[in-house]
């Protein structure tokens, strides 16, 4: 079938298997070109391994450090008349290249919040050997608690007061106003249950109980802080409360792993185009402006560059750059004064009419489509492609 992009809201409902594979290959080649990560991980478990920072982590572990990897994700498989989700094609492409390089790589397509998935993943890890790196990059709109059976749904809402702000309708390239009602207590509680740190703790406990945490094991989870203009809907909103719980879990896991000579950190990353970030009001407009400024300064990074820099920090000889809350700050380039001063100067002046002059909205669109395998110059999008692409081993 011939597959073209069909965008609805903040999601592209089609994906291109060949384009996704090319995107993964580009990231692998970037990591290879950067050279070997000295003293890097040897056996890594990546939770949420199919897109974004999770995929970047898996690529850096495997092709930067030569690590064996087990990746866990929850993606839709392909059918004869329907493409798979991008994460499925990304993971198939990763495994194919990893196996060609002689690397151990196994994947599990399952609900990572379930005890069943944990049990199945532990069997794959047992096949690989005790892990010295656990990456938590899970992102989901809902979670069924494995103990109570209760299903929680997360929301993107402010807390305490109505939010009025500016956002970008990416479908129509319109700068518009947005109003969002504040969350109630149940919505706050459920968002914490979905996006907080409890599940990360459950994974570490399960690996410890199975004696599959290697001495010196390190663990990392991802978060975002951003500038104050995003705080009402992000850091001070429901997501922010969940991220506070993630940081709480990180400190608890750090204390647990220290007994094995290891550590755990929450890493604060920069704003990038991901399927999750595209859904957050204000953020696409901010990212479009940020991209322009950081590209002009020569400091722009995507997921693969950010995770490479993270690995160099985690495994480098220099002390880790942590803040007063024990967080690794990989957003340091984004939050430089000269960057944020320019954001503050231009933000109030952006309109629909000058969007492409003042921001890098075209770059945002290109990165967005690339998530789904589109817009890659080397791919002939007029050619027929086979949507059914399978893993070499059952997932």
C-alpha positions as CSV (number, residue, x, y, z in Angstrom):
1,X,0.0,0.0,0.0
2,X,1.0,3.6,-0.5
3,X,1.0,5.4,2.9
4,X,0.7,9.2,3.3
5,X,0.6,11.2,6.5
6,X,-2.9,11.8,7.9
7,X,-2.8,14.2,10.9
8,X,-5.6,14.6,13.3
9,X,-5.0,17.0,16.1
10,X,-1.8,16.1,17.8
11,X,-1.5,12.6,16.4
12,X,-0.6,11.3,12.9
13,X,-2.9,8.3,12.4
14,X,-0.8,6.7,9.7
15,X,2.9,5.6,9.9
16,X,5.4,4.6,7.3
17,X,7.5,1.5,8.1
18,X,10.4,2.3,5.8
19,X,10.5,5.9,7.1
20,X,10.5,4.8,10.7
21,X,13.3,2.4,10.0
22,X,15.3,5.2,8.3
23,X,14.7,7.4,11.3
24,X,16.0,4.8,13.7
25,X,19.0,4.2,11.4
26,X,19.9,7.9,11.4
27,X,19.9,7.9,15.2
28,X,22.0,4.7,15.4
29,X,24.5,6.3,13.0
30,X,24.7,9.4,15.1
31,X,25.5,7.4,18.2
32,X,28.1,5.3,16.3
33,X,29.7,8.5,15.0
34,X,30.1,9.8,18.6
35,X,32.2,6.8,19.6
36,X,32.1,4.4,22.4
37,X,30.7,5.4,25.8
38,X,33.5,4.4,28.2
39,X,32.4,2.3,31.2
40,X,28.8,2.3,29.8
41,X,26.0,-0.2,30.7
42,X,26.3,-3.8,29.6
43,X,22.7,-5.0,30.3
44,X,19.9,-2.5,30.2
45,X,16.1,-2.7,30.7
46,X,14.3,0.1,29.0
47,X,10.6,0.7,30.0
48,X,8.9,2.7,27.2
49,X,11.6,1.8,24.7
50,X,9.8,2.4,21.4
51,X,9.8,6.2,21.0
52,X,11.3,9.4,22.3
53,X,13.7,9.4,25.1
54,X,13.2,5.7,25.7
55,X,14.2,4.8,22.2
56,X,17.1,7.2,22.4
57,X,18.2,5.5,25.6
58,X,18.0,2.0,24.1
59,X,20.0,3.1,21.0
60,X,22.7,4.8,23.1
61,X,23.0,1.8,25.4
62,X,23.3,-0.7,22.6
63,X,25.2,1.2,19.9
64,X,27.1,3.5,22.2
65,X,28.1,1.0,24.9
66,X,27.6,-2.4,23.3
67,X,24.9,-3.3,25.8
68,X,22.4,-6.1,25.7
69,X,18.9,-4.7,26.0
70,X,15.4,-5.7,26.8
71,X,12.8,-3.1,25.7
72,X,9.2,-3.0,27.0
73,X,6.5,-1.0,25.2
74,X,2.8,-1.1,24.3
75,X,2.2,-0.7,20.6
76,X,-0.4,-1.7,18.0
77,X,0.8,-4.4,15.6
78,X,0.3,-4.0,11.9
79,X,-2.5,-5.6,9.8
80,X,-2.7,-6.2,6.0
81,X,-4.7,-3.0,5.5
82,X,-3.5,-0.9,8.5
83,X,0.0,0.2,9.5
84,X,1.3,-0.4,13.0
85,X,2.0,2.4,15.4
86,X,5.4,4.1,14.9
87,X,6.8,2.5,18.0
88,X,6.2,-0.9,16.6
89,X,8.2,-0.1,13.4
90,X,10.9,1.7,15.4
91,X,11.4,-1.4,17.6
92,X,11.5,-3.8,14.8
93,X,14.1,-1.7,13.0
94,X,16.1,-1.4,16.2
95,X,16.2,-5.1,16.8
96,X,17.1,-5.9,13.2
97,X,20.2,-3.5,13.4
98,X,21.1,-4.7,16.9
99,X,21.1,-8.4,15.8
100,X,23.1,-7.5,12.7
101,X,25.7,-5.9,15.1
102,X,25.8,-9.1,17.2
103,X,24.0,-7.5,20.1
104,X,21.4,-9.2,22.4
105,X,18.1,-7.4,22.0
106,X,14.7,-8.7,23.1
107,X,11.4,-6.9,23.2
108,X,8.1,-7.2,25.0
109,X,4.9,-5.7,23.7
110,X,2.7,-5.5,26.7
111,X,1.1,-3.2,29.3
112,X,4.1,-2.3,31.4
113,X,1.8,-1.4,34.3
114,X,0.7,-5.0,34.7
115,X,2.2,-7.7,36.9
116,X,2.0,-10.1,33.9
117,X,4.2,-7.8,31.9
118,X,6.7,-7.5,34.7
119,X,6.8,-11.3,35.1
120,X,7.4,-11.8,31.3
121,X,10.0,-9.1,31.2
122,X,11.8,-10.6,34.1
123,X,12.1,-13.9,32.2
124,X,13.7,-12.0,29.3
125,X,16.1,-10.2,31.7
126,X,17.0,-13.5,33.2
127,X,17.9,-14.7,29.7
128,X,20.1,-11.6,29.3
129,X,21.6,-11.4,32.9
130,X,21.3,-9.0,35.8
131,X,20.8,-5.4,34.6
132,X,23.1,-2.6,35.4
133,X,20.8,0.1,33.9
134,X,17.0,0.5,34.2
135,X,15.4,3.4,32.3
136,X,11.9,4.4,33.1
137,X,10.4,6.3,30.1
138,X,6.8,5.2,30.3
139,X,4.1,7.6,29.1
140,X,0.5,6.7,29.0
141,X,-2.9,8.4,29.4
142,X,-4.2,5.7,31.7
143,X,-3.0,3.0,34.1
144,X,-4.8,0.0,35.6
145,X,-3.3,-0.6,39.1
146,X,-2.0,-4.2,39.2
147,X,-3.1,-4.7,42.8
148,X,-6.5,-3.0,43.0
149,X,-7.6,-3.4,39.4
150,X,-8.7,0.3,39.4
151,X,-8.1,2.2,36.2
152,X,-6.8,5.8,36.5
153,X,-6.8,8.4,33.8
154,X,-4.4,11.4,33.6
155,X,-5.4,14.9,32.7
156,X,-3.6,18.0,31.5
157,X,-5.1,20.7,33.8
158,X,-4.1,23.5,36.0
159,X,-4.6,23.4,39.7
160,X,-6.4,26.0,41.8
161,X,-7.6,28.4,39.1
162,X,-8.7,28.6,35.5
163,X,-5.9,28.8,33.0
164,X,-6.0,31.4,30.2
165,X,-3.1,31.3,27.8
166,X,-1.9,31.1,24.2
167,X,-1.3,28.0,22.2
168,X,-0.8,26.7,18.7
169,X,-3.3,24.8,16.7
170,X,-0.8,22.8,14.8
171,X,-3.3,21.4,12.3
172,X,-4.3,24.9,11.0
173,X,-1.1,26.9,12.0
174,X,-3.2,29.2,14.1
175,X,-2.0,31.0,17.3
176,X,-5.1,30.9,19.5
177,X,-6.2,31.5,23.1
178,X,-7.0,28.5,25.3
179,X,-9.0,28.3,28.5
180,X,-8.7,25.2,30.7
181,X,-10.8,24.6,33.9
182,X,-8.8,23.5,37.0
183,X,-8.6,19.9,38.0
184,X,-10.5,18.5,40.9
185,X,-8.9,16.4,43.6
186,X,-9.8,13.1,42.0
187,X,-8.2,14.1,38.7
188,X,-5.1,15.2,40.5
189,X,-4.9,11.8,42.4
190,X,-5.5,9.8,39.2
191,X,-2.8,11.8,37.2
192,X,-0.3,11.0,40.0
193,X,-1.3,7.4,39.9
194,X,-0.7,7.2,36.1
195,X,2.4,9.4,35.8
196,X,4.0,9.3,39.2
197,X,6.7,7.1,40.6
198,X,4.8,4.1,42.0
199,X,5.3,1.9,38.9
200,X,9.0,2.7,38.7
201,X,9.3,1.5,42.3
202,X,7.4,-1.7,41.5
203,X,9.8,-2.5,38.6
204,X,12.9,-2.0,40.8
205,X,11.3,-4.1,43.6
206,X,10.4,-6.9,41.2
207,X,14.0,-7.0,39.7
208,X,15.5,-7.0,43.2
209,X,13.2,-9.8,44.3
210,X,14.3,-11.8,41.3
211,X,18.0,-11.0,42.1
212,X,18.3,-9.3,38.7
213,X,19.9,-6.0,39.8
214,X,23.6,-6.1,39.1
215,X,26.0,-4.5,41.6
216,X,26.3,-0.8,40.8
217,X,23.0,-0.8,38.9
218,X,21.8,2.7,37.9
219,X,18.3,3.8,37.1
220,X,17.0,6.9,35.5
221,X,13.5,8.4,34.8
222,X,12.7,11.4,32.7
223,X,10.9,14.7,33.6
224,X,10.6,18.2,32.3
225,X,10.5,21.6,34.1
226,X,10.6,24.3,31.5
227,X,10.2,28.0,31.7
228,X,7.6,29.8,33.9
229,X,5.3,30.5,30.9
230,X,4.5,26.8,30.8
231,X,4.3,26.2,34.5
232,X,0.5,26.9,35.0
233,X,-0.3,24.0,32.7
234,X,2.7,21.9,33.3
235,X,4.9,22.2,36.4
236,X,2.2,23.8,38.6
237,X,-0.6,21.6,37.1
238,X,-1.6,18.0,37.4
239,X,1.5,16.7,35.5
240,X,3.7,18.6,37.9
241,X,2.1,16.9,40.9
242,X,2.8,13.5,39.2
243,X,6.4,14.6,38.4
244,X,6.9,15.5,42.1
245,X,5.9,12.0,43.0
246,X,8.3,10.6,40.4
247,X,11.1,12.6,42.1
248,X,10.0,11.2,45.4
249,X,10.3,7.7,44.0
250,X,13.6,8.5,42.5
251,X,15.0,9.4,45.9
252,X,13.6,6.2,47.4
253,X,15.1,4.1,44.6
254,X,18.4,5.9,44.9
255,X,18.6,4.9,48.6
256,X,17.7,1.3,47.7
257,X,20.3,1.0,45.0
258,X,23.0,2.7,47.0
259,X,23.0,-0.5,49.1
260,X,24.2,-2.3,45.9
261,X,26.7,0.4,45.0
262,X,24.3,2.0,42.5
263,X,22.2,5.1,42.1
264,X,18.9,6.5,40.7
265,X,18.2,9.9,39.3
266,X,15.4,11.8,37.7
267,X,16.8,13.5,34.6
268,X,15.3,16.9,33.6
269,X,15.4,17.0,29.8
270,X,14.8,19.8,27.3
271,X,11.7,20.4,25.3
272,X,11.5,18.2,22.2
273,X,8.8,17.1,19.8
274,X,7.3,13.9,21.0
275,X,3.8,12.4,20.8
276,X,3.3,13.3,24.4
277,X,4.6,16.9,24.3
278,X,2.4,17.6,21.2
279,X,-0.7,17.1,23.3
280,X,0.1,19.7,25.9
281,X,-1.4,23.2,25.4
282,X,1.1,26.0,25.1
283,X,4.0,23.6,24.5
284,X,4.0,23.3,20.7
285,X,4.1,27.1,20.4
286,X,6.9,27.3,22.9
287,X,8.9,24.5,21.2
288,X,8.5,26.2,17.8
289,X,10.0,29.4,19.3
290,X,12.6,27.6,21.3
291,X,13.8,25.6,18.2
292,X,14.4,28.8,16.3
293,X,16.4,30.4,19.1
294,X,18.5,27.3,20.0
295,X,19.2,26.5,16.3
296,X,20.5,30.1,15.9
297,X,22.7,29.6,18.9
298,X,23.9,26.2,17.7
299,X,22.6,24.4,20.9
300,X,19.6,22.6,19.5
301,X,19.2,19.0,20.5
302,X,16.7,16.2,19.9
303,X,16.0,13.0,21.9
304,X,19.1,11.1,20.6
305,X,21.5,14.0,21.3
306,X,20.0,14.6,24.7
307,X,20.2,10.9,25.8
308,X,23.8,10.7,24.5
309,X,24.7,13.6,26.7
310,X,22.9,12.0,29.6
311,X,24.8,8.7,29.2
312,X,28.1,10.7,29.0
313,X,27.2,12.3,32.4
314,X,26.0,9.0,34.0
315,X,29.2,7.1,33.0
316,X,31.7,9.9,32.8
317,X,34.5,10.4,35.2
318,X,33.4,13.9,36.2
319,X,30.9,14.4,39.1
320,X,27.2,14.4,38.0
321,X,25.6,17.8,37.4
322,X,22.7,17.6,39.9
323,X,20.6,20.3,41.4
324,X,19.5,20.7,45.0
325,X,16.7,18.1,44.5
326,X,19.1,15.4,43.2
327,X,17.9,15.9,39.6
328,X,20.2,15.6,36.6
329,X,19.9,18.8,34.6
330,X,20.0,18.1,30.9
331,X,17.8,21.1,30.3
332,X,20.8,23.4,31.0
333,X,21.2,24.7,27.5
334,X,17.5,25.4,27.1
335,X,17.3,27.3,30.4
336,X,20.4,29.5,29.7
337,X,19.5,33.2,30.4
338,X,20.2,34.3,26.9
339,X,17.8,31.7,25.5
340,X,15.0,32.4,27.9
341,X,15.4,36.2,27.6
342,X,14.8,35.9,23.9
343,X,11.8,33.6,24.5
344,X,10.3,36.2,26.9
345,X,11.0,39.0,24.4
346,X,9.3,37.3,21.4
347,X,6.5,35.3,23.1
348,X,4.0,38.2,23.4
349,X,4.5,39.3,19.8
350,X,3.8,35.9,18.1
351,X,0.6,35.9,15.9
352,X,-0.8,33.6,13.3
353,X,0.5,36.0,10.6
354,X,4.1,36.1,11.8
355,X,4.3,32.5,13.1
356,X,6.7,31.4,10.4
357,X,8.9,34.5,10.7
358,X,9.3,34.5,14.5
359,X,9.4,30.8,15.2
360,X,10.6,27.5,13.6
361,X,7.1,26.1,13.2
362,X,8.2,24.4,10.0
363,X,11.0,22.7,11.9
364,X,8.4,21.6,14.5
365,X,6.2,20.2,11.8
366,X,9.2,18.3,10.2
367,X,10.1,16.8,13.5
368,X,6.5,15.8,14.2
369,X,6.1,14.0,10.9
370,X,9.4,12.3,11.3
371,X,8.1,10.7,14.5
372,X,5.8,8.7,12.2
373,X,8.3,8.0,9.5
374,X,7.4,10.9,7.1
375,X,9.4,13.7,5.6
376,X,12.7,11.8,5.3
377,X,14.3,12.9,2.0
378,X,15.7,9.4,1.2
379,X,12.3,7.7,1.2
380,X,10.0,7.5,-1.9
381,X,6.6,8.0,-0.4
382,X,4.9,7.2,-3.7
383,X,6.2,3.6,-3.6
384,X,4.1,0.7,-2.4
385,X,5.3,-0.6,1.0
386,X,4.4,-3.7,3.0
387,X,2.7,-2.6,6.3
388,X,3.1,-6.0,8.0
389,X,6.6,-5.9,9.5
390,X,7.3,-8.5,12.2
391,X,9.9,-9.1,14.9
392,X,12.4,-11.9,14.3
393,X,11.2,-13.3,17.7
394,X,7.8,-13.3,19.3
395,X,7.1,-10.2,21.4
